[in-house]
Amino acid sequence: MKEIRSIIAKYEVLKTEGTRMALATVVNVEYSSYRRSGARMLITEDGSWIGGISGGCLEGDTLKKAMYAIHKNEAVKVTYDTREDDPSQIGIGLGCNGLIDVLIVPISTDNNPVEVLKAIVDRRIPSILVTSLLDGSSRDYTFDTCSNQKIKDEIIEVHQNKKSRKSEVDDGYFIEFIPPEIVLFVFGKNYDVIPLGEIIKNIGWKMKVVTNPLKASKQIFELADEVINNSKSELPIDDYSAALLMSHDYKTDKENLIKLQSYQLNYIGLLGPKARKNKMLDELKKENKVINTNNIYGPMGLDTGANSPEEIAVSIIAEIRACFENRQGGRLRDRSGSIHALS
């Protein structure tokens, strides 16, 4: 979502200047590729761009194709095949060994894919975009608004699998799954929240700090998307939220853990040693408190040997990413099959 937001921000500036633009989107990937379906770059008529569709090997040629699309005001689909050692193919020798389809759509009043993205970017539920590979037109679909039953069935399947793909019943469409950003609800105000917030901002997630606002530092206010008073009884937690208990106070963390049981969270992280977590859960059991332990990660973070607050923050973010993707967080060299395949 960070890339989409960056593209929208740049587009808003350029449209006031009357700059002609095109949006390039990866609509199909077979075998290996640095970026996956849904990667985007906004290209201007003067040859600049923001975003990316590869590791740098395809952007130059796509820029040239975009100039043509802008001049003709016609959508263009380009296929890059780096599976064979054909010197005429872009990207040969870079080790991608994949087939990548890129759709380039000139932005006009009648066909504006960026405006479609603007309509879904702040949505807190997944969006499904269906894009024509013939003219580049995009529509934001729900299950009830698609009249084509075959495409509708595929939309439902893409939503269930959470994976974008070209239509299997009609090659003329790209069906894209776009989830909202992950939002971390951080319960605490200590200095170790700072490096966590810096990483979150850099990767494009959101951080909401739950604490006493009068005791939160200026830096926390600058990094957090919102500082929520810890006296509030209801929190805007949804399916793409995670919670981190970082108060460094046993009683406070225990109370917050009880409070979070009313929400369907995939991830609740606890700082501190395993013995602290076990003690807390034992006490809650004796107090007849019903606690779901399946989503409790304590100590939180991957086993990386992290010591500093910055290193610990990296391990926590990595574990949350793995959790939301239903991955184990192991070494990629030990993974069998494609690193992008569904678990």
C-alpha positions, 0 to 999 in steps of 0.5 A: 500500500505504501507504493500506491500511496506514493503514486497517488501523492505524486499524481495529485501534484502532477495533475495540477501541472497538466503533466501527462502520465501513464500507470504501469502495473505487473499483471502476471508473473510466471516463474521467478521475478523480483516484484509480483503481480500488482507492482506499479510505477507512475511514469510521466511524459518527461521520463521520470517515474515513481514506484517500480515493477522490477529490481531495476532491469525492466523500468528503462524499457517500460519507460520507453513503452509508456512514452508510446502509450501516452503519445497514442493514448492507448493501453499497451501490454508488454511481455518480458520473458527472461527464461531463455538466453535470448539476447533480444530480451530485456533483463537477460543475464540478471538471473530473474528467469521469469515471464512478466506481463506489464500493462501500461495505461495512459491516464485520461479523463475517461480512463484513470486507474489512479482515481480507482486506487484513490477510492480504495486506499483508505478502506479497512477491508480487502479490495478486489480490482478487475482490470481489462487487459485490452483497454486498461479500464479498472473497476472496484468490485464486490461480490454483488456488483459483478454480473459476469458469473464466471468472473464473480466466481474468480473474484470470490476465489481470489478473495479467499486465497488473497492472491492476485492473478490473471483470469483463468476463464477470460485472459482479458482480465487481471483480478487483483487482491489489495489488502489494507495496511497492517495497523499496530496498536502499541500499548506503551510509551517507552523509548523502545516504541521509537525504533519500532515506529520508525520502521513502521513508517518506513515500510508503510504500515500504521502505528497507533499508540495506546497510552496516557497522552499527557505522558507520551513524548513528542517523538511518539506523537510525531511517529504515531498515526494516532495516540489513543487515550488508554482510558478508551473502552473501544479501539478501532481494531480490525482483521488487519490489526496487531497488538503489542503490549510494551508498557514494561509494567506487569499489571498494565500488560495483564489488564491490557491482555484481558481487554484485548480478548474482546477482539479477533486479533491474529497477533498479540505480542508480549515483551519480556521473558517466557516465564513472565508470560507463563506467570501471567497466563497462570494467574488469569486461568486461576482468576477464571479469565478466558484467554485465547493463547493461540494468538499470543506471541511471547516473547514476541519477535523472531529468534535472531539474537537481537539485543538493541531496541532497534534489532528487537524492533526488526525481529518483531516486525518480521514475526508479524509479517510472517504471522499475517502471511501464515509463514513460520519465519524460517530461512528462505534457503530452507524453504521448498518451492517458490518463496511467493507460493501460498503456504 
